[in-house]
């Protein structure tokens, strides 16, 4: 009698060579996005005092968009979320969007609370403006 028993498990090695081209493609996409992000950041670092506010803001928005694109590729390919059914993807994405919205809302509310606290709810001038005015008068 044989020492091996038959089992319903897969007994052959799966062929993984077909997925490597997809991984290399994503690797190059992520590399290019990272190089573009670094170039934009280096550009901002070198020209920080010479650029207008709109150029700085648009460059930072471009870096943010590139970061979101990289996050999409990483989650979709390497975490296999892109291969899942739509309902499962929504189960992950909707709470994530709500979490990001909470962070933005709390930061906005905290900033407005700081401004109201500095001006005593608008009844006195802003303390930072008052310090600046006193420094320029001297």
Helices and strands as residue ranges (DSSP letters): G 17-19, H 20-46, H 53-73, I 74-78, G 81-83, H 86-119, H 127-137
